[in-house]
Amino acid sequence: MDNSKSSRPRLTLGAGISSLIIIFVALSIAIFSVLILLTVRQDLESAEIDAAFRKDYYAADTKATETLAQLNIICSDISVTDYTEAAAELGVTASMQGGRGNTSVSFSWSEEVNDATELQCKALLSNGSLTITAWNTVNKEAYINSGSLPIWDGENLPQ
Amino acid sequence: MKTNSRRSNSAVALMELLIIIAVFAVCCTAGLKAIMTADSEQSYAEQLSAATNIASDIAEQYKAGTDISELNDTVSHGYEKKIFEGKENNTLHVTLNERFSQDGSVSYLDITVSDDKYTYTQITCARTSGGEPNG
């Protein structure tokens, strides 16, 4: 009876299992901390990109405002007769609109924000007053529509 | 014989324990270092983001025609106390400096947002002196 008891294999939690648990915990700590660091780096990178973009935007905005101030001076100058030529000196495109007695001049210019974006500005001179009609950022990279997907046009059944 | 076997077992256990302690120490050191770096970078990223938002906010208010004295009031009573309440070290300081072009047609506002350690952003915005012609 005693012999059979002693021959039965005993399940004991020795140093081995606790060591494995500790290694698992330590590795988990290391892995999670690296993951935390990677996430934080991404946050930081996006914050830096945002800060750089806003800085570039306001630099372009300042240049555009200077151009607008110059246009204001030109428009309030009675001696200027040809707005197109005067605006061209500032790098601004001017186009006459309307007919006799109701002529207005449309000015448009742009400032580069960064490689992919530009600030497009438009102003309209009408009845002696200059009004901003557009002041927005535009993506310079053109959208390319591949048009490769065979989409049913609703008329001819696809064969 | 029995004594030798016991000695050998305890030696193995000791070795195992030492290796485990070494692995644990190395992993914990690396982990703690990474977490501390992450903490400081997170704090910097938060400050940078807040500073950028504050600078943009002030720039837009200035462009909309808000007076510089009013902006100074907003800066001293608004941003520094509201946003980082309770975090004394993280208080952002906003410095505004207005200047004009030579002909006086454009006014500029230099906005600097910083704290005790870093200068996070420096933005210059402008408006026409007669106010923006609105569309």
Contacts between the chains, C-beta under 8 A, distances in Angstrom:
chain1	res1	chain2	res2	distance
A	15	B	13	5.2
A	15	B	16	5.6
A	15	B	17	6.8
A	16	B	16	7.2
A	19	B	16	5.7
A	19	B	17	7.6
A	19	B	19	7.9
A	19	B	20	4.6
A	22	B	20	5.3
A	22	B	23	7.7
A	22	B	24	5.6
A	23	B	20	6.7
A	23	B	23	5.7
A	23	B	24	7.6
A	25	B	24	7.8
A	26	B	23	5.9
A	26	B	24	4.6
A	26	B	26	7.9
A	26	B	27	3.5
A	26	B	28	6.3
A	26	B	31	7.9
A	27	B	27	6.0
A	29	B	27	5.9
A	29	B	28	6.2
A	29	B	31	4.1
A	30	B	27	4.4
A	30	B	28	8.0
A	30	B	30	5.3
A	30	B	31	4.7
A	30	B	34	7.7
A	32	B	31	7.5
A	33	B	30	7.3
A	33	B	31	3.9
A	33	B	32	7.4
A	33	B	34	3.9
A	33	B	35	4.8
A	33	B	38	7.3
A	34	B	34	5.6
A	36	B	34	6.9
A	36	B	35	6.3
A	36	B	38	4.8
A	37	B	34	4.6
A	37	B	35	7.6
A	37	B	37	6.1
A	37	B	38	4.4
A	37	B	41	7.7
A	39	B	38	7.9
A	40	B	38	4.3
A	40	B	41	4.9
A	40	B	42	4.7
A	40	B	45	6.9
A	41	B	41	6.7
A	43	B	42	6.8
A	43	B	45	4.8
A	44	B	41	5.2
A	44	B	42	7.7
A	44	B	44	6.6
A	44	B	45	4.1
A	44	B	48	7.6
A	47	B	45	4.5
A	47	B	46	8.0
A	47	B	48	4.6
A	47	B	49	4.6
A	47	B	52	7.3
A	48	B	48	6.8
A	50	B	49	7.0
A	50	B	52	5.9
A	51	B	48	5.7
A	51	B	49	7.9
A	51	B	51	7.6
A	51	B	52	4.5
A	51	B	120	7.3
A	51	B	121	5.6
A	54	B	52	5.6
A	54	B	55	7.2
A	54	B	56	5.6
A	54	B	121	7.7
A	54	B	123	6.9
A	55	B	121	6.8
A	55	B	122	7.6
A	55	B	123	6.0
A	58	B	56	8.0
A	58	B	59	5.9
A	58	B	123	4.8
A	58	B	124	6.4
A	58	B	125	5.1
A	59	B	124	7.2
A	61	B	63	7.8
A	61	B	125	6.5
A	61	B	126	7.1
A	62	B	108	7.0
A	62	B	124	5.8
A	62	B	125	6.4
A	62	B	126	4.2
A	65	B	106	6.1
A	65	B	126	4.2
A	65	B	127	6.3
A	65	B	128	6.3
A	66	B	101	7.4
A	66	B	106	5.6
A	66	B	126	6.7
A	68	B	128	6.0
A	68	B	132	8.0
A	68	B	133	7.7
A	69	B	101	7.4
A	69	B	105	4.1
A	69	B	106	4.7
A	69	B	128	4.7
A	69	B	129	7.6
A	70	B	105	7.6
A	72	B	105	6.9
A	72	B	128	6.2
A	72	B	130	7.2
A	72	B	133	7.4
A	73	B	103	7.8
A	73	B	105	6.3
A	123	B	133	7.1
A	124	B	135	7.9
A	129	B	133	7.0
A	130	B	133	5.0
A	131	B	133	5.2
A	131	B	134	7.0
A	131	B	135	5.2
A	132	B	132	6.7
A	132	B	133	5.5
A	132	B	134	6.5
A	132	B	135	4.4
A	133	B	135	4.8
A	134	B	135	7.5
A	135	B	135	7.8
